């Protein structure tokens, strides 16, 4: 079984990486990913993943999702309407989970028209509902420069926003996600909008 699982996982990872977070997938690839994901889920070595929540601890890279995020988007869309309407190009999506304080943060890396690199953070906390499901409350969103050498004023100038434009704002919405596969370095999740997420450990 382990050999079968290893092969299925590797194929799923390879196709997911080629999809570029889902930005470049074609219908055939989507079907392949869904089929492979279902096969991997059927061989889940952690049938009650929230009882092994320490395996979720750390930083994960999103390889593929059906969430519908666009590569060319705006800070406003990435922040659920809270941040300035600045055009950005998404370059990477990550998730950081801290099981000590139950933080569940999503980070979206981007470049703006000025080639400045930034990170949009959507901060959340999770609670365990059952052996598979996490309920997530999102409470804040913010955007920061990816370079520690860039001051906030220079970052604002690079984005083309003034001092009155918020770079941080509160959020108030909730969702849930089922962990449908979990091992030391790979995770599959299905959210409340029936979206599939394929994540690889990135510590």
BAMI-922806 format. One record per atom (N, C-alpha, C): residue in one letter; x, y, z. Coordinates in steps of 0.02 Angstrom, whole numbers, plus 50000, padded with zeros to 5 digits. Each point is the difference from the previous one (the first is absolute). Example, Ala and Ser with C-alpha at 12.3 -4.5 7.8 and 13.67 -1.06 7.14 Angstrom:
2
A506604971650390;A499555005950000;A500455006050000;S499825005349964;S500425005950003;S499615005550037;
//
This chain:
203
X500424993950000;X499585006150000;X500435006350000;X500564999850038;X500425005950004;X500305001849932;X500194994949962;X500285001449934;X499475003149955;X499394997550003;X499465002949961;X499875007150022;X499975001250065;X499885006750026;X500565004849979;X500614997750006;X500585004349981;X499955002049927;X499844995349958;X499955001549928;X499425004849985;X499434998950032;X499435004449990;X500155007150024;X500315000450059;X500185006650027;X500475003749953;X500524996549977;X500495003349957;X499685002449935;X499554996149973;X499665002049939;X499555006150013;X499664999950056;X499565005650018;X500415006350012;X500564999450034;X500445005850012;X500265002849934;X500214995549956;X500285002249936;X499495003849957;X499404997249995;X499485003349959;X499785006550033;X499965000050066;X499795006150036;X500515005649991;X500654998250005;X500525005049990;X499985002849929;X499864995849952;X499975002249930;X499405004649988;X499494999550042;X499415004249993;X500135007150024;X500565001150036;X500185006650026;X499445002950043;X499864996450054;X499495001850050;X499294999549971;X499954997549940;X499354999749967;X499915005449948;X500495004549995;X499955005549951;X500034997349928;X500404994849990;X500134997649932;X499694993249985;X499534997850042;X499734993449989;X499524999949939;X499954994249970;X499524998949946;X499484995050027;X499414999749969;X499484995550026;X500244992850010;X500414997449955;X500244993250007;X500434999350062;X500435004950013;X500424999850060;X499585000450063;X499475004149998;X499565000550058;X499684993350016;X499794996449948;X499704993450009;X500514995250029;X500625000449975;X500534995650026;X500145001450073;X500035006450018;X500145001850069;X499444997650046;X499395000949980;X499434997850040;X500014992450010;X500154996449946;X500024992650003;X500584997750046;X500585003049991;X500584998350041;X499885001750074;X499705005950012;X499865002150068;X499544995050035;X499484997849965;X499544995150029;X500354993450015;X500464998049956;X500374993850011;X500475000650060;X500335005850006;X500445001150057;X499605000350065;X499435003449998;X499585000450060;X499774993150024;X499894995549953;X499784993250018;X500544996150037;X500635002349994;X500574996650032;X500285004250057;X499605004550027;X500225004650052;X500274996250061;X500655001050017;X500284996650058;X499805003150067;X499645005749996;X499795003650060;X499245001049996;X499614994850016;X499285000449991;X499655005150045;X500315001950056;X499725005150045;X500525005650007;X500095004149949;X500565004749997;X500015005250057;X499435002250024;X500025005150053;X500234997050066;X500004993450005;X500294996850059;X500764999549995;X500265001749941;X500735000349987;X500175007049976;X499725005050034;X500045006949976;X500725002549996;X500464997150039;X500705002149997;X500294999049931;X499724995449961;X500244998949931;X499845006049955;X499525004150021;X499805005849960;X500435006150015;X500354999850057;X500435005550022;X500515001849946;X500095006549988;X500545002249955;X499755003849940;X500455000649952;X499885003949938;X499884995249942;X499485001449961;X499804995849944;X499945004349937;X500184997249944;X499925003349936;X499394997349964;X499585004549975;X499424997849961;X500234998649929;X499924993749980;X500194998049932;X499435000949951;X499394999050024;X499425000249956;X499385001250041;X499535003749972;X499355000750031;X499485001449947;X499374998750017;X499455001749956;X499635006250026;X500365003950041;X499705005950032;X499795005449950;X500355000249943;X499825004949949;X500395006450003;X500545000250038;X500425005950003;X500345001349933;X500055006349981;X500325001849937;X500725002450012;X500454998449953;X500695002350008;X500035007649999;X499685003149951;X499975007349997;X499385002250036;X500105003250058;X499445001850042;X500165006750034;X499675001450055;X500135006250038;X500064998450074;X500325004550036;X500034999350073;X499305000150029;X499565003749969;X499315000450024;X499664993249999;X500094996349946;X499714993349995;X500334995150048;X500655000650007;X500364995450045;X499825001150073;X499745005850016;X499855001850069;X499255000450013;X499604997149955;X499275000150008;X499725007150004;X500295004449958;X499755006849993;X500265004950050;X500504998150040;X500235004350055;X500605004449983;X500434997849955;X500625003649985;X499945003849934;X500485004349984;X499965004249939;X499944995949936;X499705003349950;X499884996849935;X500635000649956;X500534996550020;X500645000149965;X500084993649961;X500185000649936;X500094994049960;X500644996350021;X499944993350007;X500574996050020;X500004993549959;X500574996750001;X500094993649966;X500204994950053;X499574995050011;X500124995050052;X500574995449979;X500494999050045;X500584995749984;X500034993850044;X499654999950056;X500024994250043;X499485000550056;X499754994350023;X499514999950054;X500234994850051;X499995002150063;X500244995750054;X499505000250058;X500064995050042;X499594999850060;X500454998450059;X499925003650055;X500384998850060;X499524998350057;X500114994250030;X499574997850055;X500434999250062;X499775003050055;X500344999450064;X499514996850049;X500144993850019;X499544996350042;X500025002150073;X500515003950019;X500045002350070;X499465005250013;X499955005149956;X499495005250009;X499444999549948;X500004994549962;X499464998449953;X499945005249944;X500565002949980;X499995004749944;X499964996249934;X499635003049954;X499884997049934;X500045005649950;X500615001549976;X500125005949960;X500144998249927;X499705003749954;X500124999349929;X500425005949976;X500534998449963;X500455005249975;X500034999649924;X499915005749968;X500015000449927;X500565004649979;X500504997249966;X500565004049976;X499825003049932;X500235006249988;X499835003249937;X500545004949979;X499965002149938;X500385005749975;X499515005149974;X500155006450008;X499585005449974;X500335002849937;X499665004849970;X500245002849936;X500705002950005;X500185002550058;X500655003150011;X500544994850014;X499824993649995;X500444994350015;X500134999250074;X499665003950041;X500074999150072;X499674993350019;X500314996550046;X499744993550022;X499675000850069;X499424997050007;X499635000750062;X499674993550021;X499715000250059;X499644994250027;X499355002350031;X499464997249977;X499355001150032;X499884994450050;X499845001950061;X499884995250054;X499265000150019;X499694994250001;X499324999350025;X500054995750063;X499905003250057;X500114996750065;X499374996750025;X500074993950024;X499434996450027;X500194995750059;X499504997350033;X500104995150053;X499524994249988;X500224994150018;X499594994149989;X499764996950065;X499444996649996;X499774995750054;X499834993349969;X500084994750037;X499864993349975;X499274998450011;X499654998149945;X499304998150007;X499924992550010;X500374996249960;X499964992750007;X500674997049978;X500024993749986;X500624996549985;X500305002149933;X499625003749960;X500245002049934;X499955007549986;X499545003350032;X499825006949982;X500305005250046;X500255005449969;X500215006050036;X499535005749983;X499765003450050;X499645006349990;X500505005750006;X499975004849954;X500495005349997;X499665006850003;X500225004250046;X499765006850006;X500565004749977;X499865003949949;X500495004849974;X499865006950031;X500525003250026;X499905006150039;X500395006049976;X500504999049957;X500405005849979;X500334998649933;X500095005249960;X500394999649939;X500485005849997;X500584998949970;X500515005349995;X500444998749940;X500365005249980;X500484999349945;X500655003250022;X500554996649986;X500665002550019;X500504998849944;X500545003850002;X500534998949952;X500344993350014;X500224996649948;X500384993850009;X500725001450018;X500215006349993;X500685002150016;X500015003850067;X500414997750045;X500055003350065;X500365006849994;X500345001049943;X500375006249990;X499575005749975;X499384998549982;X499565005149972;X499555002850054;X500025006550010;X499595003250052;X499275000049978;X499555001250048;X499295000149983;X499855005649951;X500315005850009;X499865005649954;X500244998449929;X500584996749994;X500254998049934;X499564994649970;X499764995550042;X499564994749977;X499355003049974;X499725004850037;X499395003449977;X500115003549933;X500585003249994;X500155003549938;X500054995149941;X500324994250014;X500074995049947;X499324997249979;X499554999450048;X499334997549984;X499575005549968;X500195006250011;X499605005649973;X499415001750044;X500064999250066;X499465001650046;X500235005250050;X499535004150024;X500185005350047;X499944997550072;X500155004550047;X499994998250071;X499304998650027;X499495002149963;X499314998850023;X499754993149980;X500364996849956;X499784993349977;X500234994750050;X499554995950024;X500184995150052;X500444994349973;X500514998350038;X500404994149985;X499844994350048;X499515001250044;X499774994950047;X499275001350015;X499614994750008;X499305000950015;X499734993750035;X499475001050038;X499694994350034;X499574996149951;X499914993750014;X499554995649963;X499524996850049;X499454997649975;X499534996550043;X499594995149958;X500314994349985;X499634994849965;X500314993250018;X499614994849990;X500214993350020;X499904995149943;X500334994450006;X499924994649952;X500234993550033;X500004994749962;X500264993750026;X500364996349945;X500444995650020;X500364995749953;X500084993150030;X499884995049959;X500124993050020;X500704997949977;X500384997150045;X500644997149982;X499864993049975;X500074998949936;X499804993649970;X500604995349989;X500605002850005;X500614995949998;X500545003750040;X500394996250038;X500535003250040;X500564995050014;X500625002149984;X500594996550024;X500525005350019;X500624998050008;X500505004750025;X500145005849953;X499894999149935;X500195005349954;X499495001649946;X499404997150005;X499515000949947;X499305000450031;X499595004449972;X499335000950029;X499505001649944;X499414997150005;X499445001849957;X499445002750044;X499675005249976;X499445002950037;X499435001549952;X499404999550026;X499405001949962;X499605004950043;X499875005949971;X499695005450038;X499255000249996;X499725005050034;X499275000550004;X499685001949933;X500415002449952;X499745001349933;X500174994249953;X500164994250029;X500174993949963;X500625000949958;X500455004550022;X500635001049965;X500514994950024;X500434997849954;X500554995450016;X500645004150007;X500394998350052;X500655003350011;X500534994550006;X500545000849962;X500564995350001;X500605003850029;X500264997650057;X500535003750035;X500594995550015;X500605002949993;X500624996550012;X500395003850054;X500284996250048;X500375003450054;X500565004149972;X500115006050028;X500495004749974;X500425002950057;X500094996250054;X500395002550057;X500725001449982;
//
